[in-house]
Structure formats: C-alpha cells, structure tokens
Amino acid sequence: MKTVMNGDFAASYGAMTSDVKFVAAYPITPQTLIVEKLSELVADGELDASFVKVESEHSAMAACIGAQAAGIRTFTATSSQGLLLMCEVLHWAARARLPIVLANVNRAVAPGWSIWADAQDSISQRDTGWMQVYAENNQDVYDSILMAYKIAEDNDVLLPMMVNLDAFFLSHTSEVVDLIDNDKAKEFLPAYDPEYKLDPKNPRAFGALTSPEHYFEFTYKMFEAMEVAKKKITQVGKEFGDIFGRYYDMTESYKIDDAETVLVTFGTIAGTAKESVDRLRKEGKKVGNLKIRVFRPFPAEQIIDALKNAKRVVVIDRDYSYGNEGAFYTEIKGALYDANLRIDTYGMIAGLGGRDVSTTVIKEIVEKAETSEPNKTYFIGVKK
Amino acid sequence: MIEIRLHGRGGQGAVKAAEILARAAFYDGKVVQSFPFFGVERRGAPVQAFTRISDDVIRIHSYIYEPDVLVVLDPTLIGAEGVNILDGLQENGKVVINSSKKPEDFDFHGKNGIKVFTVDATKIAIEHKLGSASAPIVNTAIVGAIAKVTGLVTIGSVKKAIFDTIPRYQEKNAAAAEATFNQVK
C-alpha cells in the first residue's frame, strides 16, 4: 500500500513490517520520530512487541543484546552522539554474533553542536563489526530494514546491520513509500528462530573469557561471515526484487558504461548525483554515478568492475577521517590498487554538518575534478 | 517536475501547507516530496518549506533554489531584510501571496513573465476560526488558492489531504481551503 511518510516513520514501519518483538531506544534529534512512532504502534496494539524505555543509548543496545541473545528479534534506532555512546556495546553485539538491526540517522558530531546531516557518526563506528547500509530515499530505508533482518539472521552470517539515513534530507522529508503487507513480509522474512540462544532449559555459556588459543579464530569467523554476507546481500536484494519489484544490491551503477568521469556517492547525495548526471550529459559531459549502498562488508569486486573503464573517479565523502581523507575515498583507492587500476582519483569532501549538496554543488565538483590535480583531497565550498 | 517553495513565519504552518500540498498531489497520482528548511524554528521568524511534484521518481534531495511556484504566507516578508522571496524564481513563474491587495499592486507582477495571484487567506482563516484572530493559521487556506492557480492538485484531493494531515477542526480547515480556491485572483 502506497502512502506518504517521512524517513523516520519509514524506519519505524520497516521495523513493524519485520515483526520485531523487542524495541529499546532512547530519543535523540533527528531520530526521535522513529522511537515515538514505534512506542505509539506498540501502545495501539498494532505492533506486538515489548517497548523498553531506557536511560541511555548504551543501555538501549545492552537491552537489545540481552533480548536478542534470548532468541528474540530486536530493533533500536539512534543518531550521532547516541551512536557514539553505544560504541562499546556495538562491538559486543557483533562479536556475540547477534543479528540486531539498528537505524542510525546520520548526523554530525559535536562540537560545534549540530543536528544536521553528516556521516561522521557511522563512519567512526566502521570497525565495530556491523554491516552498514546507506539509504538513498525513504523507500530504501523501509526496504533495507526488512532485508537487513533476512541477511543478518542468515546462519552463515549472524552479524548485526546498521541502516543509515541522512538527517532531515530523509528523516524529516516526506516521500511516497510502498508498504508491504504483513503476510507477504512473513513469507519473505520468517520468524526468528536462532540455533543458539539463552535458554534456562538448555544452559550454555556466552561471552566467556577467551584465551589467545581461541580469540583469533573468533575474528577469523567474522571475516568468513562478512565474505558470505557480500553474496547474501546481493542474493537477498534480488529475491526482494523478484517478490516486491524493487531490486537492491551492494552498489548501483548509473550511466557508467561510456562515462569518463564517474562520481562515487552514498546516501541522499547519490540521488542528487544521478539527477546531476542527466543534467551534465545534456551539456555533453560523459558523467556517471556509482552509488555505494553497502559500505560494510565492502563491495570491492563490484566497485572495480564499475570503475575499470573510467578516466576520472570522483568520490564524494560526507565525512572526514581526521589526518587523512574521506573514508570512502581511501577505500575506493584501495580497491582500484588491488585491481592494478591506475585511474586519476579525486577526494571531494562535501556537505559536512548538513551543508546542502545540490545539483549545482555536484556540477562544481565535476568541474573541480576536470581542472585540478588528481590523487588529492579537496574540501568543497569552504568559506575563507 | 514542479518545484514549489513556501515562505512564511514560524507558527503560520508553512511546513504543514507543503505537506498537505504534497499529499494532495499524491492522491492525484503524482510522485511527491515535501520537507521543511532544516533550521531551528522560532515563532515569527522567517521559515521556508518545499514541495516537489513529479510524474517520475524524485531522486533529488536538496533544497529548492529555482522554484516554479512561490507561495508567500505572510506578505510582510516581501522586501523584509535578509529575505529575498523572489530568489531563483523561474521565468513565467507563479507567485501566490496571502494579501488583501491586488496582484498589480506588486511591482514584480508581469516582470519576466511572473504572474502574481492574491487571496486574503488571513481574513478567511479568521472567519473560519483557525488559530486566533491575532495569530491566524493560514496554511490550510492557502493550499486551496495554490490548487486553483497552478492546477497542480484538485480541490477534492486538497480537502482529503487536510482531513488526513490535520488532527483537529478538519471541516473548518477544508472549508477555508475551498473559500480561497473560489476567491483567489
């Protein structure tokens, strides 16, 4: 059923359609609406789940870990400072191999105090063992949550997944979202029934002291699981498309076949970039766009395949790894190096702290790449 | 794709107006997007809200800089310091102003093909007891006028959108929209 809703509500309904049984969350702007809607859905009896109010984001994730370990499908949502406060337990959830799904509203990190769009929060949690999806629009938010449970709960994956949506550009923007019937959703995503769980009738030890004899293998198992996850994400994206008509993958190529300049983008900037590609092509410029939808596991193979014929690769990062460059830029270059592809690359930092990345800004970025030295980082639109 | 930018003051309901307009277009079978300017809202301060209406998927996620249609909920914003309402307005663009004046009273009417339309939404809102007499809420009323002069949405869908968006006094709000639909010049 098609309706109009903002990105926060799309996340709430994504959790409801996924039939989550446990929600623990702490409100933070601009994620607050997700939590409010979920508490309303539970209170109204539309969502049959326990809703637990907690005193912090750390507690929210800790509560989800407990519930998920007991064999229940859980959901939480946060943003910015809240995600950072979760850091310790994010690691715990992943290493305990608990397929929790979290919606994170990408918001800048303080100070200066900011509630606006920026991916620094989730990028700084890159190495916690969570899979990361970056949504382009509200439909993507909703669909990605449903797919996230299917991927995360796969017995050969068992890793948590974070679905990221840009502050305000999605969280507070109303768009058309096609909601899935509960019955159809259940066919796609059956009830959660893990092989291992906390059960008084069948006691097991979880999270025990792990000597150097075994810890290493635990990490190796996560490496294996991430490799499997790459295939599962593609597979589940296709299966989802076959059933619901909307196809997803780890990356999405737009007009790259004959493109000399390929933009590499994520989140809402990817959508605006596609619009820019069409406008720039009308001016005779051969431009394309590669959207990175999934950042962890990192889709190196797909990226290499998409970029191999490009003359210029222009990566737009709404984040900055202090002392180096944009996080996506580093990793894209790594993938190209592995494939022996020596292409001119440009690291473009744009849109930090909610600065708007319009089609005009993207045009500026393309022009900047055409006229600047390659293999360098540029901050776009800095006021001097 | 048609891009609409609404200018109002905090408390007038510009954000809701953008949402009602989008929802109405959705009921008419269009693809839509609406959002507020992402700022810190204060009552009385200038605010903006945006609506995109399209036949195809809307990929763009950024503010509207070159609108096809401008909507002004408070005429005192025209010429106010730090606010340039007409910024980026397309040639042959339409401007809907909540004002008791005539379109010809605005010096940009007719320039660059710009067409101004006026309706006294404040008076209509007060008549329908929307908000208070000193701070009337004109958002639902103005959408009726937008429907009439742009033809982007039907008045029936506007009324349905009002019923689905506004929590209280839906009848009065829908009646106000109908009144501006009939009175806009």
Contacts between the chains, C-beta under 8 A, distances in Angstrom:
chain1	res1	chain2	res2	distance
A	2	B	26	7.8
A	4	B	19	8.0
A	4	B	22	6.4
A	4	B	23	5.3
A	4	B	26	5.1
A	4	B	32	6.4
A	116	B	38	6.2
A	136	B	59	7.9
A	137	B	59	7.8
A	137	B	61	7.4
A	166	B	61	7.3
A	167	B	38	7.7
A	168	B	35	7.1
A	168	B	38	4.0
A	169	B	35	7.7
A	169	B	61	4.6
A	169	B	62	7.5
A	170	B	61	7.3
A	172	B	35	6.0
A	172	B	36	6.5
A	172	B	38	6.8
A	173	B	33	6.2
A	173	B	34	7.2
A	173	B	35	3.9
A	173	B	61	7.0
A	174	B	19	5.8
A	174	B	22	6.0
A	174	B	23	7.8
A	174	B	32	7.5
A	174	B	33	6.9
A	174	B	34	4.8
A	174	B	35	6.8
A	175	B	32	7.1
A	175	B	33	5.2
A	175	B	58	7.2
A	176	B	26	6.1
A	176	B	31	5.8
A	176	B	32	6.2
A	268	B	61	3.7
A	269	B	61	7.7
A	271	B	59	3.9
A	271	B	60	6.3
A	271	B	61	5.3
A	272	B	59	6.9
A	272	B	60	5.1
A	272	B	61	5.5
A	272	B	62	5.4
A	274	B	59	5.0
A	275	B	59	5.0
A	275	B	60	4.6
A	354	B	38	6.4
A	356	B	62	5.0
A	356	B	63	5.4
A	357	B	62	6.3
A	358	B	62	4.1
A	358	B	63	6.8
A	358	B	65	6.4
A	359	B	60	6.7
A	359	B	62	7.1
A	360	B	65	7.1
A	361	B	62	8.0
